[in-house]
Amino acid sequence: MYGILLPKHRYRVADLEWRKIYLGKAKLKSSSLITSLLSGFALVALVEIGIESDVSPGLIIAFSVCTTLLVSVHLLALMVSTCILPHIEAVSNVHNVNSVKESPHEKMQLFIQMAWAFSTGLGIILFLTELVLLCWVKFNTKSLHYNSAAAWASTGIVIPVGVVFIVFAFHFYKKLIAHKFDNHERDLDALTRMANELDNHNESRIQTV
């Protein structure tokens, strides 16, 4: 790919590829970190909660399903990060233009996006749901005189936080798409200029010959 380009253009194309590599690497690292924290909390909560015998069966089912989904989603994101990240880091640590093509970031882009969305999007929503269910299971019991006020208070706090999170995620995604579109337009213009300069360079060489 780089062999047919002029030297100054090779570095431009390589810069675009390196940017994609570092972005994928950063997403996988953040996904791995968030996944470890939230799934660990969910497992500790499930083991240490001490469910009372008078808790509603429906509430217990909802809590167990939410906890299982939370851990499963984060473990899936962790598996993707663990499998792909070492290969990307191995290439990014070389700092060689020709090593870019050895990175799996392009072919694995779907899995990278999936891991990032699961850990930072779906995983956080499930985590907030887990907090609400945990408060209901813990506070709305006979030993605490069915303190539903505490459970409702936590629910009233989590719901606005969840709404703010969803609004922010939507707004962030919208801005990110616009930013990517602008970057793609600039990259396309740069590639068009590179192609025109390459054609002019080839024509001048032919005329010289």
N, C-alpha and C positions, 0 to 999 in steps of 0.2 A: 504493500500500500504506500509506504513512505518513499519507495525507490523512484516513483515517477514524479514526485513533487520536487520543487525547488527547495533548497536548504531552509530558507526563511519560512516556507510554508509547512515544512515537516514539523517544526516546533509548534506551530499553531494548531495543527491537527492533534499532535501529541498532548498539548495542553488541554484540549477538550476531553480527550480520553482519560487523562490523569484526574481531571475534575470529577468525572463520573466514578472513577475508582475510589477517590477519597470520600465522595458523598455516600457511596454504598458502604464503605468501611465505617463511617460515622454512624449511619443508620443501624447497622448490625451491632455496633458497640453499645449504643444507647438502648437498643432493644434487649440486648443481653442483660444490661444492668437493671432496667426496670422490671424485666421478667423475674430475675432472681429475688428482688425485693418483694414484689407483690405476691408471687406464688409462695414464697416462704412465709409471709404473713398469713395467707389463707390456710396453709397447712397447720401452722401453729394454732390458729384460731379453732380449727376443726378438732384438733387433739386436746387442747387445753380448756375448751369452753365449759365443759361440765353441764350437759343438758339435763334440765329437771324433768321429772316424770309427768308433770302436768302441762307441759308445752304442747300446743296444738300439733297434731300429726301433719296437717297441711303445711304448717310453718316449718316443721323439721324437714319435710320433703323439699320445700322451696330452698331452704338453707343448704341442704346437701347437694341439690342439683346446681345451685349457683356456685358453690365451692368447687364442685367437680369441673364445671365449665371453666371457671377462673383458672384453676391449676392446669387443665388440659390445654387451654388457649396459650397460656404463657409457656408451657413446656414445648408446645409446637413451635412457638417463636424462638425459644432457646435452642431447640434442635437445629432449626434452619441457620441461626446465627453461628452455632458451634461448627456446623458442617462447612459453611461457605467462608466465614471470616478468616480462617487460617490461610486459605488459598489466595485471598485478596491481599492479606498482609504480606505474604511471601513475595508477591509481585511488587507491592508498593514500597517495600524495603530495599529493593534492588536499585531503583532510580535509574533505570535504563529505558530509553525510548522504545527499543525493540521488544521489551518485556511486557508492554501493555497488552499485546495480543494474547499473552498467556493467561491473563486474568479472566476468571469466569463471570465477571460482574455483568456483562451484557446478556449472556445466555441465562443467568440466574436472576435477572432483574425482577421478574415476577415474584420469585420467592423472597427476595430482599424487601420488596414493597409489602408483601403479605406479612412478613415477620414484623416489620415496623408498624403496620396498621393494627395487627393483633395486640402488640405490646402497649402501644401508646393510645390506641383508640378503643377497640372492643374490650381489651383487658382492663382499662381504667374504668369504663362504664360498669363492667362486672364487679370490679372492686368496690365501687360506690354502692352498688346493690348489695354486695356482701356486708358492708357496714350497717346498712339499714336492717337487714335480716338478723344480723348478729345482735343488734340492740334489742330487737323484738324478742329473740330467743332468750336473751339474758335478763332483761328487765321485766318482761310481762309474765312473771311467774308468781306462784303462791308465796315463796320465801321472801319475795320483795313486795308482797301485797299487791300483786298485779299492777305494777307501776307503769301503766301505759303512757302516762304523761312524759316520762323520760324517753320512751320509745318514739312517741310522736314528736318530741323535741328534736331528737336526732334525725328523724325523717324530714322534719321541716327545714333542717339545716342542709341535709344532703341534696334534697330536690333542687333548691336554687343553685347549689354548686354544680350539680349535674347539668342544669340548663345552661349555666355560664360556660361549662366545659364544651357542650355541644355547639353552642353559638360560636365560641372561640375556634373550635375545630373546623366548623364550616367556613368561617371568615378566613382562617389561616389557609385552608385548602384552596379557597377561591383566590387569595392573593398569591399563593404559591404557583397555581396554574398560570396566572397572568404573568408572573415573573419568569416561569419556564418558557412561556410563549414568546416573551420578549427576547430571552436568551437564544431561543431557537431561531428567531428572525435574524438576530445579529450574527449567529453562527452561519446561517444560510447565506447571508450577504457576504460574509467573509469567505465562505467556500466558493461562492460565485465569482468574487474578485480573484481568488486564487486560480480558479479554472480559466478565467479570461487571461490572466497573466501567463499562465502555463501555455495556453494556446498561442499567445503572442510570442512567447519565448521559442516555442517549437517552430512557428512560422519564420521567425528571424533566422533560426538555425538552418532551416530548409533553403531560404533565400541565399544564405551565406555559402552553403554547399553548392 
